[in-house]
């Protein structure tokens, strides 16, 4: 999933080639606090294994980073995309929140 890779890179992850040069493992450390005993544990995932689109535990740190970065965005774009992120969270609609986060990152 290309959007999962986009989000991982936004969170500071780096890609490393696997044995198959088309597939990449994404190296995540310090930006994902799930499936580990501490926040500095290292994780390797392919974009298809990432759960940004299906797990609030994965998505909420991204939302937090978007909210912190809101001041750096154009005001009109920021207001619309942040409103959409909040709407997805308030309605407990992870798909909508995920799409809104991707939109924020792209802009």
N, CA, C and O atoms as a printed pandas DataFrame, in Angstrom:
     atom_number atom_name residue_name chain_id  residue_number  x_coord  y_coord  z_coord
0              1         N          UNK        A               1    0.853   -1.182    0.000
1              2        CA          UNK        A               1    0.000    0.000    0.000
2              3         C          UNK        A               1    0.896    1.243    0.000
3              4         O          UNK        A               1    1.629    1.501    0.955
4              5         N          UNK        A               2    0.820    1.984   -1.068
5              6        CA          UNK        A               2    1.694    3.144   -1.205
6              7         C          UNK        A               2    1.422    4.209   -0.153
7              8         O          UNK        A               2    2.348    4.909    0.256
8              9         N          UNK        A               3    0.172    4.354    0.299
9             10        CA          UNK        A               3   -0.125    5.366    1.305
10            11         C          UNK        A               3    0.468    4.999    2.661
11            12         O          UNK        A               3    0.863    5.888    3.415
12            13         N          UNK        A               4    0.539    3.707    2.986
13            14        CA          UNK        A               4    1.192    3.296    4.223
14            15         C          UNK        A               4    2.676    3.650    4.176
15            16         O          UNK        A               4    3.245    4.100    5.171
16            17         N          UNK        A               5    3.290    3.448    3.029
17            18        CA          UNK        A               5    4.705    3.809    2.874
18            19         C          UNK        A               5    4.874    5.327    3.013
19            20         O          UNK        A               5    5.820    5.789    3.650
20            21         N          UNK        A               6    3.968    6.095    2.423
21            22        CA          UNK        A               6    4.001    7.553    2.520
22            23         C          UNK        A               6    3.914    7.989    3.987
23            24         O          UNK        A               6    4.670    8.855    4.429
24            25         N          UNK        A               7    3.000    7.391    4.723
25            26        CA          UNK        A               7    2.837    7.736    6.140
26            27         C          UNK        A               7    4.079    7.351    6.929
27            28         O          UNK        A               7    4.551    8.128    7.759
28            29         N          UNK        A               8    4.611    6.162    6.678
29            30        CA          UNK        A               8    5.811    5.719    7.399
30            31         C          UNK        A               8    6.972    6.688    7.160
31            32         O          UNK        A               8    7.703    7.028    8.090
32            33         N          UNK        A               9    7.135    7.124    5.923
33            34        CA          UNK        A               9    8.204    8.076    5.614
34            35         C          UNK        A               9    7.951    9.417    6.295
35            36         O          UNK        A               9    8.892   10.054    6.769
36            37         N          UNK        A              10    6.697    9.854    6.352
37            38        CA          UNK        A              10    6.327   11.082    7.056
38            39         C          UNK        A              10    6.699   10.984    8.536
39            40         O          UNK        A              10    7.070   11.977    9.163
40            41         N          UNK        A              11    6.591    9.766    9.085
41            42        CA          UNK        A              11    6.906    9.540   10.490
42            43         C          UNK        A              11    8.404    9.338   10.730
43            44         O          UNK        A              11    8.833    9.152   11.868
44            45         N          UNK        A              12    9.196    9.376    9.659
45            46        CA          UNK        A              12   10.637    9.280    9.817
46            47         C          UNK        A              12   11.218    7.910    9.543
47            48         O          UNK        A              12   12.406    7.690    9.780
48            49         N          UNK        A              13   10.414    6.984    9.051
49            50        CA          UNK        A              13   10.906    5.645    8.746
50            51         C          UNK        A              13   11.760    5.670    7.492
51            52         O          UNK        A              13   11.629    6.565    6.657
52            53         N          UNK        A              14   12.619    4.699    7.367
53            54        CA          UNK        A              14   13.479    4.583    6.195
54            55         C          UNK        A              14   13.249    3.237    5.542
55            56         O          UNK        A              14   12.997    2.247    6.229
56            57         N          UNK        A              15   13.333    3.191    4.222
57            58        CA          UNK        A              15   13.165    1.941    3.491
58            59         C          UNK        A              15   14.498    1.258    3.259
59            60         O          UNK        A              15   15.511    1.915    3.019
60            61         N          UNK        A              16   14.492   -0.041    3.330
61            62        CA          UNK        A              16   15.677   -0.850    3.062
62            63         C          UNK        A              16   15.284   -1.958    2.106
63            64         O          UNK        A              16   14.247   -2.591    2.307
64            65         N          UNK        A              17   16.074   -2.216    1.072
65            66        CA          UNK        A              17   15.693   -3.262    0.126
66            67         C          UNK        A              17   15.712   -4.636    0.776
67            68         O          UNK        A              17   16.600   -4.957    1.565
68            69         N          UNK        A              18   14.713   -5.440    0.428
69            70        CA          UNK        A              18   14.680   -6.837    0.851
70            71         C          UNK        A              18   15.418   -7.663   -0.189
71            72         O          UNK        A              18   16.109   -7.121   -1.052
72            73         N          UNK        A              19   15.270   -8.940   -0.103
73            74        CA          UNK        A              19   15.892   -9.826   -1.086
74            75         C          UNK        A              19   15.319   -9.589   -2.479
75            76         O          UNK        A              19   16.040   -9.672   -3.473
76            77         N          UNK        A              20   14.051   -9.300   -2.549
77            78        CA          UNK        A              20   13.393   -8.967   -3.803
78            79         C          UNK        A              20   13.550   -7.454   -3.989
79            80         O          UNK        A              20   13.045   -6.690   -3.167
80            81         N          UNK        A              21   14.232   -7.001   -5.040
81            82        CA          UNK        A              21   14.497   -5.559   -5.176
82            83         C          UNK        A              21   13.246   -4.706   -5.357
83            84         O          UNK        A              21   13.315   -3.485   -5.219
84            85         N          UNK        A              22   12.113   -5.315   -5.661
85            86        CA          UNK        A              22   10.877   -4.542   -5.830
86            87         C          UNK        A              22   10.216   -4.292   -4.476
87            88         O          UNK        A              22    9.542   -3.278   -4.291
88            89         N          UNK        A              23   10.403   -5.201   -3.544
89            90        CA          UNK        A              23    9.768   -5.088   -2.226
90            91         C          UNK        A              23   10.730   -4.414   -1.257
91            92         O          UNK        A              23   11.941   -4.624   -1.317
92            93         N          UNK        A              24   10.185   -3.619   -0.382
93            94        CA          UNK        A              24   10.999   -2.925    0.607
94            95         C          UNK        A              24   10.499   -3.235    2.003
95            96         O          UNK        A              24    9.292   -3.321    2.226
96            97         N          UNK        A              25   11.414   -3.402    2.946
97            98        CA          UNK        A              25   11.078   -3.385    4.363
98            99         C          UNK        A              25   11.193   -1.936    4.797
99           100         O          UNK        A              25   12.108   -1.226    4.379
100          101         N          UNK        A              26   10.286   -1.508    5.617
101          102        CA          UNK        A              26   10.351   -0.157    6.155
102          103         C          UNK        A              26   10.848   -0.269    7.594
103          104         O          UNK        A              26   10.266   -0.982    8.411
104          105         N          UNK        A              27   11.911    0.432    7.884
105          106        CA          UNK        A              27   12.525    0.402    9.192
106          107         C          UNK        A              27   11.869    1.473   10.052
107          108         O          UNK        A              27   11.932    2.660    9.731
108          109         N          UNK        A              28   11.250    1.057   11.129
109          110        CA          UNK        A              28   10.554    1.997   11.992
110          111         C          UNK        A              28   11.163    1.907   13.386
111          112         O          UNK        A              28   11.182    0.832   13.985
112          113         N          UNK        A              29   11.649    3.000   13.894
113          114        CA          UNK        A              29   12.142    3.031   15.269
114          115         C          UNK        A              29   11.791    4.374   15.889
115          116         O          UNK        A              29   11.989    5.421   15.274
116          117         N          UNK        A              30   11.277    4.339   17.089
117          118        CA          UNK        A              30   10.972    5.565   17.812
118          119         C          UNK        A              30    9.738    6.298   17.326
119          120         O          UNK        A              30    9.342    7.289   17.939
120          121         N          UNK        A              31    9.109    5.843   16.236
121          122        CA          UNK        A              31    7.921    6.547   15.754
122          123         C          UNK        A              31    6.697    5.632   15.781
123          124         O          UNK        A              31    5.620    6.022   15.330
124          125         N          UNK        A              32    6.859    4.433   16.302
125          126        CA          UNK        A              32    5.742    3.499   16.424
126          127         C          UNK        A              32    5.877    2.797   17.758
127          128         O          UNK        A              32    6.860    2.095   17.991
128          129         N          UNK        A              33    4.920    2.973   18.623
129          130        CA          UNK        A              33    5.017    2.469   19.988
130          131         C          UNK        A              33    4.079    1.277   20.203
131          132         O          UNK        A              33    3.517    1.125   21.287
132          133         N          UNK        A              34    3.908    0.446   19.202
133          134        CA          UNK        A              34    3.086   -0.750   19.342
134          135         C          UNK        A              34    3.938   -1.971   19.067
135          136         O          UNK        A              34    4.995   -1.878   18.444
136          137         N          UNK        A              35    3.466   -3.127   19.541
137          138        CA          UNK        A              35    4.154   -4.390   19.330
138          139         C          UNK        A              35    5.584   -4.362   19.867
139          140         O          UNK        A              35    6.468   -5.005   19.300
140          141         N          UNK        A              36    5.817   -3.631   20.943
141          142        CA          UNK        A              36    7.166   -3.572   21.493
142          143         C          UNK        A              36    7.108   -3.375   22.995
143          144         O          UNK        A              36    6.070   -3.023   23.554
144          145         N          UNK        A              37    8.231   -3.607   23.629
145          146        CA          UNK        A              37    8.337   -3.378   25.062
146          147         C          UNK        A              37    8.710   -1.938   25.384
147          148         O          UNK        A              37    8.456   -1.457   26.489
148          149         N          UNK        A              38    9.308   -1.257   24.426
149          150        CA          UNK        A              38    9.652    0.144   24.653
150          151         C          UNK        A              38    9.622    0.889   23.322
151          152         O          UNK        A              38    9.617    0.272   22.257
152          153         N          UNK        A              39    9.601    2.190   23.387
153          154        CA          UNK        A              39    9.430    2.993   22.170
154          155         C          UNK        A              39   10.639    2.971   21.256
155          156         O          UNK        A              39   10.539    3.387   20.102
156          157         N          UNK        A              40   11.771    2.502   21.734
157          158        CA          UNK        A              40   12.959    2.467   20.894
158          159         C          UNK        A              40   13.186    1.109   20.235
159          160         O          UNK        A              40   14.195    0.908   19.558
160          161         N          UNK        A              41   12.264    0.190   20.427
161          162        CA          UNK        A              41   12.398   -1.121   19.791
162          163         C          UNK        A              41   12.359   -0.948   18.276
163          164         O          UNK        A              41   11.688   -0.051   17.765
164          165         N          UNK        A              42   13.062   -1.786   17.579
165          166        CA          UNK        A              42   13.119   -1.682   16.128
166          167         C          UNK        A              42   12.076   -2.599   15.509
167          168         O          UNK        A              42   11.817   -3.693   16.012
168          169         N          UNK        A              43   11.488   -2.147   14.425
169          170        CA          UNK        A              43   10.457   -2.886   13.713
170          171         C          UNK        A              43   10.747   -2.842   12.224
171          172         O          UNK        A              43   11.218   -1.828   11.709
172          173         N          UNK        A              44   10.473   -3.917   11.541
173          174        CA          UNK        A              44   10.608   -3.972   10.092
174          175         C          UNK        A              44    9.279   -4.441    9.513
175          176         O          UNK        A              44    8.767   -5.491    9.902
176          177         N          UNK        A              45    8.726   -3.677    8.596
177          178        CA          UNK        A              45    7.440   -3.997    7.983
178          179         C          UNK        A              45    7.497   -3.682    6.501
179          180         O          UNK        A              45    8.192   -2.754    6.088
180          181         N          UNK        A              46    6.777   -4.442    5.703
181          182        CA          UNK        A              46    6.535   -4.033    4.329
182          183         C          UNK        A              46    5.306   -3.126    4.365
183          184         O          UNK        A              46    4.532   -3.192    5.320
184          185         N          UNK        A              47    5.109   -2.291    3.365
185          186        CA          UNK        A              47    3.917   -1.427    3.365
186          187         C          UNK        A              47    2.609   -2.217    3.493
187          188         O          UNK        A              47    1.658   -1.723    4.098
188          189         N          UNK        A              48    2.543   -3.412    2.946
189          190        CA          UNK        A              48    1.320   -4.213    3.053
190          191         C          UNK        A              48    1.099   -4.760    4.465
191          192         O          UNK        A              48   -0.026   -5.109    4.823
192          193         N          UNK        A              49    2.156   -4.836    5.261
193          194        CA          UNK        A              49    2.027   -5.316    6.635
194          195         C          UNK        A              49    1.686   -4.189    7.610
195          196         O          UNK        A              49    1.259   -4.449    8.736
196          197         N          UNK        A              50    1.870   -2.951    7.185
197          198        CA          UNK        A              50    1.597   -1.825    8.064
198          199         C          UNK        A              50    0.102   -1.695    8.309
199          200         O          UNK        A              50   -0.713   -2.095    7.477
200          201         N          UNK        A              51   -0.249   -1.135    9.457
201          202        CA          UNK        A              51   -1.649   -1.091    9.871
202          203         C          UNK        A              51   -2.186    0.330   10.066
203          204         O          UNK        A              51   -3.159    0.535   10.793
204          205         N          UNK        A              52   -1.554    1.302    9.420
205          206        CA          UNK        A              52   -2.031    2.680    9.566
206          207         C          UNK        A              52   -3.493    2.811    9.154
207          208         O          UNK        A              52   -4.228    3.614    9.729
208          209         N          UNK        A              53   -3.914    2.041    8.179
209          210        CA          UNK        A              53   -5.269    2.121    7.645
210          211         C          UNK        A              53   -6.287    1.340    8.478
211          212         O          UNK        A              53   -7.490    1.473    8.257
212          213         N          UNK        A              54   -5.821    0.528    9.433
213          214        CA          UNK        A              54   -6.756   -0.332   10.160
214          215         C          UNK        A              54   -6.590   -0.319   11.676
215          216         O          UNK        A              54   -7.384   -0.946   12.377
216          217         N          UNK        A              55   -5.602    0.360   12.191
217          218        CA          UNK        A              55   -5.346    0.357   13.634
218          219         C          UNK        A              55   -5.196    1.781   14.158
219          220         O          UNK        A              55   -4.344    2.540   13.695
220          221         N          UNK        A              56   -6.035    2.132   15.128
221          222        CA          UNK        A              56   -5.915    3.446   15.746
222          223         C          UNK        A              56   -4.572    3.579   16.453
223          224         O          UNK        A              56   -4.021    4.678   16.520
224          225         N          UNK        A              57   -4.029    2.468   16.989
225          226        CA          UNK        A              57   -2.726    2.518   17.652
226          227         C          UNK        A              57   -1.629    2.969   16.693
227          228         O          UNK        A              57   -0.688    3.650   17.100
228          229         N          UNK        A              58   -1.747    2.594   15.434
229          230        CA          UNK        A              58   -0.778    3.023   14.433
230          231         C          UNK        A              58   -1.068    4.440   13.942
231          232         O          UNK        A              58   -0.147    5.229   13.736
232          233         N          UNK        A              59   -2.342    4.759   13.758
233          234        CA          UNK        A              59   -2.709    6.030   13.123
234          235         C          UNK        A              59   -2.611    7.236   14.057
235          236         O          UNK        A              59   -2.256    8.327   13.612
236          237         N          UNK        A              60   -2.915    7.062   15.326
237          238        CA          UNK        A              60   -2.985    8.223   16.216
238          239         C          UNK        A              60   -1.655    8.963   16.393
239          240         O          UNK        A              60   -1.677   10.190   16.484
240          241         N          UNK        A              61   -0.506    8.296   16.446
241          242        CA          UNK        A              61    0.744    9.076   16.483
242          243         C          UNK        A              61    0.940    9.929   15.222
243          244         O          UNK        A              61    1.557   10.993   15.274
244          245         N          UNK        A              62    0.413    9.456   14.102
245          246        CA          UNK        A              62    0.494   10.219   12.852
246          247         C          UNK        A              62   -0.416   11.439   12.955
247          248         O          UNK        A              62   -0.037   12.541   12.559
248          249         N          UNK        A              63   -1.607   11.237   13.485
249          250        CA          UNK        A              63   -2.541   12.349   13.692
250          251         C          UNK        A              63   -1.889   13.408   14.580
251          252         O          UNK        A              63   -1.973   14.603   14.297
252          253         N          UNK        A              64   -1.244   12.963   15.646
253          254        CA          UNK        A              64   -0.576   13.898   16.557
254          255         C          UNK        A              64    0.493   14.704   15.817
255          256         O          UNK        A              64    0.604   15.915   16.014
256          257         N          UNK        A              65    1.267   14.048   14.980
257          258        CA          UNK        A              65    2.298   14.760   14.225
258          259         C          UNK        A              65    1.666   15.747   13.238
259          260         O          UNK        A              65    2.198   16.837   13.028
260          261         N          UNK        A              66    0.539   15.372   12.634
261          262        CA          UNK        A              66   -0.172   16.297   11.739
262          263         C          UNK        A              66   -0.632   17.528   12.499
263          264         O          UNK        A              66   -0.502   18.648   12.004
264          265         N          UNK        A              67   -1.164   17.334   13.685
265          266        CA          UNK        A              67   -1.654   18.462   14.468
266          267         C          UNK        A              67   -0.513   19.375   14.886
267          268         O          UNK        A              67   -0.676   20.594   14.918
268          269         N          UNK        A              68    0.635   18.801   15.206
269          270        CA          UNK        A              68    1.800   19.606   15.555
270          271         C          UNK        A              68    2.294   20.370   14.328
271          272         O          UNK        A              68    2.706   21.525   14.445
272          273         N          UNK        A              69    2.258   19.736   13.153
273          274        CA          UNK        A              69    2.727   20.363   11.922
274          275         C          UNK        A              69    1.712   21.280   11.270
275          276         O          UNK        A              69    1.984   21.893   10.237
276          277         N          UNK        A              70    0.534   21.370   11.884
277          278        CA          UNK        A              70   -0.550   22.178   11.306
278          279         C          UNK        A              70   -0.114   23.619   11.063
279          280         O          UNK        A              70   -0.494   24.214   10.054
280          281         N          UNK        A              71    0.669   24.183   11.959
281          282        CA          UNK        A              71    1.075   25.589   11.836
282          283         C          UNK        A              71    1.935   25.830   10.604
283          284         O          UNK        A              71    2.003   26.955   10.109
284          285         N          UNK        A              72    2.588   24.795   10.107
285          286        CA          UNK        A              72    3.466   24.945    8.947
286          287         C          UNK        A              72    2.698   24.896    7.625
287          288         O          UNK        A              72    3.259   25.216    6.577
288          289         N          UNK        A              73    1.445   24.507    7.661
289          290        CA          UNK        A              73    0.633   24.372    6.456
290          291         C          UNK        A              73   -0.053   25.690    6.125
291          292         O          UNK        A              73   -0.229   26.544    6.993
292          293         N          UNK        A              74   -0.435   25.847    4.872
293          294        CA          UNK        A              74   -1.274   26.965    4.448
294          295         C          UNK        A              74   -2.547   26.920    5.281
295          296         O          UNK        A              74   -3.112   25.847    5.493
296          297         N          UNK        A              75   -3.004   28.077    5.754
297          298        CA          UNK        A              75   -4.134   28.118    6.691
298          299         C          UNK        A              75   -5.394   27.464    6.131
299          300         O          UNK        A              75   -6.055   26.706    6.841
300          301         N          UNK        A              76   -5.738   27.736    4.882
301          302        CA          UNK        A              76   -6.957   27.171    4.297
302          303         C          UNK        A              76   -6.848   25.654    4.161
303          304         O          UNK        A              76   -7.779   24.924    4.499
304          305         N          UNK        A              77   -5.711   25.190    3.667
305          306        CA          UNK        A              77   -5.504   23.742    3.532
306          307         C          UNK        A              77   -5.518   23.095    4.902
307          308         O          UNK        A              77   -6.147   22.055    5.098
308          309         N          UNK        A              78   -4.835   23.700    5.836
309          310        CA          UNK        A              78   -4.743   23.155    7.176
310          311         C          UNK        A              78   -6.114   23.046    7.828
311          312         O          UNK        A              78   -6.449   22.005    8.393
312          313         N          UNK        A              79   -6.908   24.105    7.756
313          314        CA          UNK        A              79   -8.226   24.084    8.387
314          315         C          UNK        A              79   -9.096   22.967    7.826
315          316         O          UNK        A              79   -9.779   22.271    8.577
316          317         N          UNK        A              80   -9.071   22.797    6.523
317          318        CA          UNK        A              80   -9.899   21.765    5.898
318          319         C          UNK        A              80   -9.412   20.374    6.262
319          320         O          UNK        A              80  -10.208   19.538    6.690
320          321         N          UNK        A              81   -8.136   20.109    6.104
321          322        CA          UNK        A              81   -7.631   18.763    6.359
322          323         C          UNK        A              81   -7.687   18.415    7.840
323          324         O          UNK        A              81   -8.022   17.284    8.190
324          325         N          UNK        A              82   -7.367   19.358    8.713
325          326        CA          UNK        A              82   -7.447   19.091   10.154
326          327         C          UNK        A              82   -8.888   18.844   10.562
327          328         O          UNK        A              82   -9.157   17.958   11.372
328          329         N          UNK        A              83   -9.817   19.614   10.014
329          330        CA          UNK        A              83  -11.238   19.392   10.289
330          331         C          UNK        A              83  -11.637   17.976    9.871
331          332         O          UNK        A              83  -12.370   17.296   10.589
332          333         N          UNK        A              84  -11.155   17.536    8.711
333          334        CA          UNK        A              84  -11.482   16.195    8.228
334          335         C          UNK        A              84  -10.865   15.108    9.121
335          336         O          UNK        A              84  -11.487   14.074    9.365
336          337         N          UNK        A              85   -9.655   15.345    9.598
337          338        CA          UNK        A              85   -9.029   14.378   10.516
338          339         C          UNK        A              85   -9.854   14.274   11.789
339          340         O          UNK        A              85  -10.160   13.172   12.245
340          341         N          UNK        A              86  -10.221   15.433   12.374
341          342        CA          UNK        A              86  -11.054   15.429   13.580
342          343         C          UNK        A              86  -12.393   14.726   13.334
343          344         O          UNK        A              86  -12.871   13.974   14.183
344          345         N          UNK        A              87  -12.981   14.974   12.187
345          346        CA          UNK        A              87  -14.267   14.346   11.863
346          347         C          UNK        A              87  -14.128   12.823   11.832
347          348         O          UNK        A              87  -14.986   12.112   12.354
348          349         N          UNK        A              88  -13.063   12.327   11.230
349          350        CA          UNK        A              88  -12.830   10.890   11.199
350          351         C          UNK        A              88  -12.661   10.309   12.587
351          352         O          UNK        A              88  -13.172    9.229   12.884
352          353         N          UNK        A              89  -11.933   11.035   13.448
353          354        CA          UNK        A              89  -11.724   10.563   14.822
354          355         C          UNK        A              89  -13.037   10.587   15.597
355          356         O          UNK        A              89  -13.396    9.600   16.239
356          357         N          UNK        A              90  -13.750   11.701   15.543
357          358        CA          UNK        A              90  -14.998   11.835   16.302
358          359         C          UNK        A              90  -16.051   10.817   15.872
359          360         O          UNK        A              90  -16.829   10.336   16.695
360          361         N          UNK        A              91  -16.073   10.493   14.585
361          362        CA          UNK        A              91  -17.036    9.511   14.083
362          363         C          UNK        A              91  -16.504    8.083   14.161
363          364         O          UNK        A              91  -17.164    7.142   13.722
364          365         N          UNK        A              92  -15.312    7.931   14.720
365          366        CA          UNK        A              92  -14.654    6.629   14.820
366          367         C          UNK        A              92  -14.592    5.929   13.467
367          368         O          UNK        A              92  -14.800    4.721   13.355
368          369         N          UNK        A              93  -14.299    6.725   12.453
369          370        CA          UNK        A              93  -14.192    6.231   11.084
370          371         C          UNK        A              93  -12.717    6.261   10.684
371          372         O          UNK        A              93  -12.214    7.269   10.188
372          373         N          UNK        A              94  -12.041    5.145   10.908
373          374        CA          UNK        A              94  -10.596    5.107   10.670
374          375         C          UNK        A              94  -10.261    5.301    9.195
375          376         O          UNK        A              94   -9.229    5.887    8.867
376          377         N          UNK        A              95  -11.116    4.819    8.311
377          378        CA          UNK        A              95  -10.857    4.986    6.872
378          379         C          UNK        A              95  -10.849    6.461    6.492
379          380         O          UNK        A              95   -9.988    6.904    5.731
380          381         N          UNK        A              96  -11.800    7.220    7.017
381          382        CA          UNK        A              96  -11.886    8.650    6.718
382          383         C          UNK        A              96  -10.705    9.401    7.340
383          384         O          UNK        A              96  -10.110   10.269    6.702
384          385         N          UNK        A              97  -10.374    9.061    8.583
385          386        CA          UNK        A              97   -9.233    9.701    9.238
386          387         C          UNK        A              97   -7.947    9.385    8.483
387          388         O          UNK        A              97   -7.103   10.262    8.300
388          389         N          UNK        A              98   -7.793    8.147    8.048
389          390        CA          UNK        A              98   -6.613    7.715    7.295
390          391         C          UNK        A              98   -6.483    8.512    5.991
391          392         O          UNK        A              98   -5.412    9.036    5.684
392          393         N          UNK        A              99   -7.571    8.601    5.232
393          394        CA          UNK        A              99   -7.545    9.353    3.971
394          395         C          UNK        A              99   -7.224   10.827    4.225
395          396         O          UNK        A              99   -6.510   11.455    3.443
396          397         N          UNK        A             100   -7.751   11.371    5.313
397          398        CA          UNK        A             100   -7.509   12.778    5.652
398          399         C          UNK        A             100   -6.047   13.005    6.037
399          400         O          UNK        A             100   -5.467   14.032    5.684
400          401         N          UNK        A             101   -5.455   12.067    6.747
401          402        CA          UNK        A             101   -4.044   12.144    7.115
402          403         C          UNK        A             101   -3.189   12.120    5.846
403          404         O          UNK        A             101   -2.260   12.914    5.697
404          405         N          UNK        A             102   -3.512   11.204    4.938
405          406        CA          UNK        A             102   -2.769   11.117    3.669
406          407         C          UNK        A             102   -2.886   12.436    2.909
407          408         O          UNK        A             102   -1.899   12.927    2.360
408          409         N          UNK        A             103   -4.068   13.002    2.877
409          410        CA          UNK        A             103   -4.275   14.290    2.201
410          411         C          UNK        A             103   -3.417   15.379    2.850
411          412         O          UNK        A             103   -2.815   16.195    2.152
412          413         N          UNK        A             104   -3.364   15.389    4.169
413          414        CA          UNK        A             104   -2.546   16.373    4.890
414          415         C          UNK        A             104   -1.079   16.229    4.504
415          416         O          UNK        A             104   -0.400   17.225    4.252
416          417         N          UNK        A             105   -0.593   15.000    4.457
417          418        CA          UNK        A             105    0.819   14.752    4.155
418          419         C          UNK        A             105    1.151   15.181    2.723
419          420         O          UNK        A             105    2.199   15.775    2.470
420          421         N          UNK        A             106    0.259   14.878    1.809
421          422        CA          UNK        A             106    0.497   15.209    0.391
422          423         C          UNK        A             106    0.546   16.715    0.190
423          424         O          UNK        A             106    1.336   17.206   -0.617
424          425         N          UNK        A             107   -0.283   17.450    0.907
425          426        CA          UNK        A             107   -0.336   18.906    0.738
426          427         C          UNK        A             107    0.814   19.521    1.460
427          428         O          UNK        A             107    0.967   20.742    1.452
